[in-house]
Amino acid sequence: MATTNVFHAADTRGHANHGWLNSYHSFSFAGYHDDERINFGALRVLNDDTVTGGQGFGKHPHDNMEIISIVLDGALEHADTMGHKEALKKDEVQVMTAGTGLMHSEANNSKTDNVSFLQIWIFPEKRNVQPKYAQRFFDPAERKNQMQLLVSPETGNDESLKINQQAWIYRTALEAGKTVTQQLHTADHGAYIFVIDGSVTVNGQVLNKRDGYGIQDSDKIEISAAADADVLLLEVPLR
């Protein structure tokens, strides 16, 4: 296994402001390309998007990708060729297995207020599977000073949303001075930590709001909050 960890400071991310869409890219995406930031193992995209009222992404295709959306503020309207038309609200998570192919659109559900959300793409474990869709609300109280499992492999029997990959996504809301620890599942997995808000130390590395940190040299992740913090941990196969 590679042993080089990667630190992505918030202000070094790719950035595109289209007026209706203000988007920051932790990894190469659209017009932003960096050979050093193509992916972190199976994690291909982590976009931090804000869409203005009444605007959105028109219908567009996806295939053979696991797509996860996490709404941070506002509501995101989703429609797809599988027949789903849903409004995804704050603290809700959506997963789509694109598989053999689908089309979908995403728009701000409000005509006046912004919607802010994270969109994550993870390479699938198996190609050309049947597309599927799911979403659910995750109670913020259940991540206070502990790890809340949002997404996990299809083989799991818990209440997390299932994707076609041996990957897990956790979220935690840490109070200042609190620490959580997460053991990774295998030696072939790494962890990418993304700080939604606040300030933390992760395995000795200081991270602030919107910083990202990919860890490949440890099977245990320790997150300590210097200030109240909201943090994602994405555990993904490294190869």
N, C-alpha and C positions, 0 to 999 in steps of 0.2 A: 504493500500500500504506500502511496505517496505520503510524505510527512510534511508537506508545505501548507501551512495555514494561510488564508487570504483575508485581508482586511479591506473593506470597501467603505471609506468615509462617505457620509451622506452627500457632501458637496463635490464628490468625484463621480457621481452617477451620471449616466446619459440624461439629457433633458430636452424635451420638445414642448413648446407652448404654442398650441394652434388657436389660442383664443377660447374656443369652446372646450378644449381639452388641454390640461396641464399635466404632463406625464414625466415621471422620473424612472429611469431604467437601471436596475442593479446589474443587469447583463445585457449584452448586445441585442438590439431590437430595432426593427424598422431602420431609420436613418442613422442610428447610433451603432457604431461597430468598434470593438476593442478586442484584439486577438487574445488578450489576457482575461477577458470576461465573456467568454462564449457560454459557459455553463459551470455548474459545480456538481460533478457527478450527474445524476439524473435530473437535477434541477436546471431547467433551461431558461425560465423567465421569472422575474419578480418585478412587476410594474406597480408603481405608486401613482394612481390616477385620480384626478379631480375633473369632473364634467359639470359645466354650468347648466343652469335651469333650462329645460326645454330642448336640450341637445343630446346627442348620442352617436353611437357607432351603428351604421347601417348594416344590413344583412351581409354576412361574410362567411366563408367556409373554414372548417377545421377538419383535420383527420389525424389519427394516430398520435394523440396527445391527451394527457390528463390535465384538465383546466379547472383551477380552483379560484373562486372569487370570495373575498372577505370584505364586507361593507363596514367601513369605519364611521361614516356619518352620512345621513340622508337615506335615500332609497334608490335602487337600481332596477329598472324594468327590463326583463329578459323575455325574449320570444325565440323559439327554435322550430326547426322542421320536424321535430319529434312530437310537436303539438303542445309544448309547454308555453304558457304565458304567465309569468310570475313577477311579483315585486319583491326584490331582495332588500331587506331592511338592516339597520344597524344591529350588529351582533348575530346576523345570520351568515351562513356559509353555504356556498353552492359548489357542487362538483359536476363536471361533465366528462364522461369518457367519450372522446370524439370517434375513436375506433375507425370503422370503415368510411366515416364521413358524415357531416351534418352542416347545416347553416344556422347561424343565430344572429340576433341583434341585441344591443344593449343601449339603453337610453336612461337619462335622468328621469325619475318618476315624478319630479316636481318641475313646474314651469318657472319657478323663481329661485329655489335654493340649490346650492351645489350638492353633489354626491361625491364622496371620496371612498375609494375602495382599493384593495390590493388584488392584482390578478397574478396568479402563479401558474406556470406551465411545468409539468413534469413528464419526462419521457416515459412511455408505457412499458410494462413488463412483456406484454404480448401484443403483437400488431394485428390490425384488421378484425378486432372483436366487435360485437354488436354495440352501437352507441347507447348510452344511458345518461340519466340526469337525476340529481337529488339535491335537496336543500333542507336545512333545518336551523332553528334558533339555538344558540348556546348561551346559557345563563351566565352573565359576568360574575355573579357571586361564586360560581363553581370554579373559577380560576384565580380567586384571591389567594395569593401566597402559595399556590400549588399549580401543577401542570394540568391543563384541561386538554384532553385529546379531541381534536377536531376531525382529523382525516387519518385513515389507516388502510391497510390492504384488505382486499375483498374477503380474505380468509378469517378476518376477525369477527367476534360475536358480540362486540360492545355496541354502543349507540353512536359511535363516530360514523362519519360519511365514508363510503368505501370507494377506493380507486384501484385501477389496474396497474399496481406497482407496489413493491415492497418498500413503501415510504410512509412516514408518520408525520403529521403536523400538529404541534402543540401550541397553546397560547397560555401565558401567565400574566397576571396583574400583581406585581410585587410592591409591597409597601417598603419605604426606605428602611434599610437595615436588615431586610429579610433575604433569605437565600433558598433556592430550590436546586435540586440535583436530578439529572436525568441520565439513566444508563442507556447506551445505544444497544440495538438488538444484536448486531454482529460486528466482527472486525472489518467487514467489507463496507460498512456504512460510515458516513460522515454526517456532520450537523452544520446547517447554515442558520445562524441566529440573526434576526432582523428586529431592531428596536423601533417599535411604533412610536413610543414616547418615553421620556425619562432618561435615566442614566444608570448603566449597570457595568459590572465587571464580569467577564465570562472567561473562565480558565485563565485569569490573569490579564486579559485584554480589556481595556476600558472602551465602552461603547456608549455613544449618545444617540439622541433622536435621529432615526432613519439611517444609522450606520448598519452595516452588515458584516458578518464575520463567519468565514467557512473554516471548520475545524476538521482536520483529517488525521491528527496524531493522537487522539484520545478516545477512549470508549465511554468516558463519563464527562458530562457537561455540568458545570456548576455556574449558576447565575446568581449574582449578589447585587442588590439594588442600592445604589448610592442615593437615589431619589426615587420617589414613586415612579414605577415603570410599567409599560405594557410591551410584552415581548413575544415574538414568534420564534419557535424552534422547528426547523424542518430537517428531519432525519431522512436521508436518501442514500441509495446505493452509489458508491463511488465509481463502479465499473460494471 
